[in-house]
Amino acid sequence: VHSLHRASQCADDLFAETIGDKSLTARQLVVLEIVAGHNKPSQTEICEKSGIDRSTVADIVRLLIKKGYLMRRRTRFDARRYAVQLTDEGRRALEHALPHVRDLEERLASALEPKQREQFLDSLQRILAASAERSKGR
């Protein structure tokens, strides 16, 4: 577990260094990507797609609204739910960050041979799937 945590910290540090914009974190980028890829998702849907817990997603969405990257409105069909969408500024921030992130992913993966990369990514997906399955049982 310690090695996985350290690898995550390393990736976060490299992300901040690569983006060069300290105002956008890796988790915030994940939320922007999910919002961009779905039609006005709810915060619950963002939680489900990202694996980030509810209160953290709420904090991230609030912060991204404050930065002008997202807007949030109550849904017409359920007044308790918010639909979230990108602003033009949010789309620009996402478009700026994505090429840097792809480069970072390549740099991180370059430590592994192609077959090792495939096995590593498959292993991570299995870990995430098993974790999601355990969470459903709670």
TORKOLVEX-104064 format. One record per residue: x negated, y, z negated of N, C-alpha, C in turn. Coordinates in pm, whole numbers, padded with zeros to 5 digits, always signed. Layout:
# TORKOLVEX-104064
XYZXYZXYZ...
END
This chain:
# TORKOLVEX-104064
-00083-00119+00000+00000+00000+00000-00087+00126+00000-00196+00121-00075-00284+00237-00081-00340+00273+00056-00382+00172+00132-00438+00198+00265-00334+00260+00357-00212+00212+00350-00105+00266+00433-00076+00411+00393-00075+00438+00263-00054+00574+00215-00167+00666+00261-00290+00621+00252-00404+00702+00296-00398+00727+00447-00359+00625+00523-00346+00642+00668-00238+00746+00699-00130+00744+00623-00024+00843+00640-00074+00983+00608-00151+00996+00500-00207+01126+00465-00302+01175+00575-00382+01085+00627-00475+01119+00735-00397+01169+00857-00291+01098+00892-00209+01138+01007-00145+01274+00983-00097+01299+00860-00037+01429+00827-00140+01541+00838-00261+01517+00787-00367+01617+00795-00405+01646+00940-00418+01540+01019-00450+01558+01161-00338+01630+01235-00214+01600+01197-00100+01669+01257-00111+01819+01233-00132+01857+01107-00142+02000+01073-00257+02065+01148-00368+01995+01157-00486+02047+01229-00458+02059+01378-00393+01959+01434-00366+01955+01579-00265+02060+01621-00156+02072+01545-00052+02168+01579-00104+02310+01565-00186+02332+01463-00242+02464+01444-00141+02565+01391-00018+02522+01378+00089+02607+01327+00131+02548+01194+00085+02604+01088+00109+02549+00954+00257+02556+00913+00338+02622+00993+00479+02636+00956+00564+02516+01000+00505+02419+01068+00582+02303+01114+00513+02176+01066+00585+02097+00987+00530+01970+00938+00576+01855+01026+00514+01741+01006+00550+01622+01085+00697+01585+01063+00745+01591+00941+00885+01558+00914+00980+01659+00979+00942+01786+00976+01025+01887+01041+01031+01860+01191+00918+01819+01248+00916+01787+01391+01008+01669+01422+01007+01569+01335+01096+01454+01354+01242+01500+01358+01279+01588+01266+01417+01639+01263+01447+01717+01391+01354+01801+01435+01376+01875+01561+01394+01780+01678+01312+01674+01684+01323+01577+01794+01459+01507+01792+01504+01468+01674+01634+01400+01664+01747+01493+01707+01742+01616+01661+01847+01713+01697+01845+01737+01848+01725+01749+01905+01714+01773+02049+01765+01654+02131+01751+01534+02077+01788+01415+02152+01931+01368+02134+02007+01438+02051+02145+01398+02025+02236+01520+02030+02360+01495+02061+02457+01604+02074+02509+01645+01937+02454+01753+01883+02497+01810+01755+02515+01704+01646+02404+01636+01612+02417+01532+01508+02450+01592+01372+02512+01511+01288+02536+01551+01149+02407+01526+01071+02400+01582+00951+02283+01558+00868+02276+01410+00830+02389+01345+00816+02392+01202+00787+02329+01123+00903+02363+01160+01025+02304+01093+01142+02153+01116+01147+02109+01236+01112+01966+01265+01109+01898+01175+01006+01961+01155+00891+01907+01065+00788+01893+00923+00844+01999+00875+00908+02000+00739+00961+01893+00719+01068+01876+00817+01155+01781+00804+01265+01637+00826+01222+01616+00906+01117+01481+00939+01075+01429+00852+00961+01520+00798+00881+01478+00725+00763+01442+00817+00647+01465+00946+00665+01437+01044+00559+01561+01052+00470+01540+01058+00339+01654+01058+00247+01738+01185+00262+01862+01175+00216+01963+01279+00232+01921+01416+00178+01869+01420+00057+01834+01550-00001+01716+01614+00071+01621+01532+00116+01507+01586+00189+01551+01640+00325+01639+01567+00394+01691+01616+00522+01765+01748+00500+01843+01757+00395+01915+01882+00367+01817+01997+00346+01709+01971+00273+01606+02074+00251+01537+02112+00381+01504+02013+00463+01436+02040+00590+01527+02120+00682+01654+02080+00692+01748+02152+00778+01763+02297+00730+01777+02315+00599+01787+02451+00545+01665+02535+00582+01547+02477+00568+01424+02549+00600+01414+02580+00749+01452+02484+00833+01447+02506+00978+01550+02609+01023+01660+02618+00952+01758+02724+00980+01697+02859+00943+01634+02863+00827+01571+02987+00781+01463+03034+00879+01390+02940+00939+01285+02972+01036+01344+03011+01172+01473+02986+01191+01538+03018+01317+01531+02907+01420+01492+02786+01378+01477+02673+01471+01607+02594+01489+01694+02597+01388+01819+02522+01393+01935+02613+01354+02054+02573+01397+02177+02633+01345+02268+02518+01305+02354+02546+01210+02440+02441+01154+02580+02497+01141+02677+02417+01183+02818+02458+01173+02901+02340+01124+03007+02375+01056+03102+02270+01014+03164+02209+01137+03188+02078+01133+03251+02014+01247+03400+02044+01247+03456+02041+01364+03599+02069+01380+03686+01958+01321+03635+01835+01326+03716+01721+01287+03700+01682+01140+03589+01727+01078+03564+01694+00938+03494+01814+00874+03566+01892+00799+03513+02017+00742+03401+01993+00640+03384+01867+00597+03276+01837+00503+03143+01816+00573+03145+01793+00702+03024+01761+00777+02973+01881+00855+02841+01885+00868+02777+01988+00949+02724+01925+01077+02742+01996+01188+02679+01959+01314+02557+02050+01328+02444+01992+01364+02319+02066+01370+02275+02072+01517+02225+02190+01558+02172+02202+01693+02051+02295+01696+01970+02276+01799+01850+02358+01817+01887+02498+01864+01809+02594+01820+01818+02729+01876+01715+02735+01989+01714+02844+02063+01612+02861+02167+01472+02860+02104+01459+02925+01989+01331+02928+01919+01289+02787+01875+01384+02708+01831+01356+02570+01793+01311+02487+01911+01375+02508+02025+01336+02435+02146+01193+02473+02187+01160+02601+02177+01023+02646+02210+00922+02584+02114+00954+02581+01986+00863+02522+01887+00841+02374+01917+00948+02304+01950+00939+02162+01983+00856+02141+02110+00884+02219+02212+00809+02207+02339+00661+02240+02320+00630+02331+02230+00490+02365+02200+00421+02249+02128+00492+02187+02033+00432+02085+01948+00415+01950+02016+00509+01910+02101+00509+01773+02155+00381+01736+02230+00327+01818+02318+00203+01776+02385+00088+01755+02287+00082+01837+02183-00022+01822+02082-00004+01693+02003+00122+01658+01976+00150+01536+01903+00116+01414+01986+00147+01417+02114+00112+01304+02203-00039+01286+02206-00112+01397+02212-00259+01391+02209-00307+01332+02076-00247+01373+01968-00283+01321+01836-00258+01170+01829-00143+01126+01878-00112+00983+01877-00216+00905+01955-00259+00958+02068-00364+00893+02147-00496+00887+02072-00531+00998+02005-00656+01000+01929-00652+00898+01815-00540+00890+01745-00528+00793+01636-00534+00650+01690-00466+00625+01799-00461+00491+01856-00593+00449+01919-00677+00545+01952-00804+00512+02018-00897+00432+01928-00870+00427+01798-00951+00348+01706-00925+00199+01724-00819+00165+01797-00780+00026+01817-00789-00013+01964-00819-00139+01987-00813-00194+02122-00666-00200+02165-00638-00198+02297-00498-00198+02342-00411-00308+02279-00462-00429+02270-00383-00538+02210-00361-00511+02061-00460-00458+01993-00447-00425+01851-00342-00315+01831-00342-00217+01921-00243-00109+01913-00103-00166+01919-00082-00254+02016+00050-00316+02035+00090-00393+01909-00002-00472+01855+00026-00549+01734+00052-00457+01614-00027-00351+01603-00011-00258+01492+00126-00191+01498+00164-00139+01616+00294-00074+01630+00408-00172+01605+00393-00296+01651+00494-00399+01626+00505-00426+01477+00392-00434+01410+00393-00457+01265+00461-00343+01191+00432-00220+01228+00497-00106+01165+00648-00112+01185+00692-00146+01306+00836-00156+01333+00901-00265+01248+00830-00376+01228+00883-00484+01144+00896-00439+00998+00795-00367+00950+00799-00316+00813+00918-00221+00797+00935-00131+00892+01045-00035+00885+01181-00104+00892+01193-00202+00980+01318-00276+00993+01351-00352+00864+01250-00414+00804+01272-00487+00679+01311-00390+00568+01249-00275+00564+01282-00176+00463+01424-00125+00481+01464-00100+00605+01600-00053+00633+01702-00161+00593+01668-00285+00616+01758-00394+00581+01775-00405+00429+01665-00388+00356+01672-00390+00210+01756-00273+00158+01742-00157+00222+01817-00039+00180+01967-00058+00199+02006-00131+00303+02149-00157+00328+02209-00241+00217+02128-00328+00158+02175-00419+00054+02192-00353-00081+02149-00230-00094+02158-00161-00225+02295-00109-00252
END
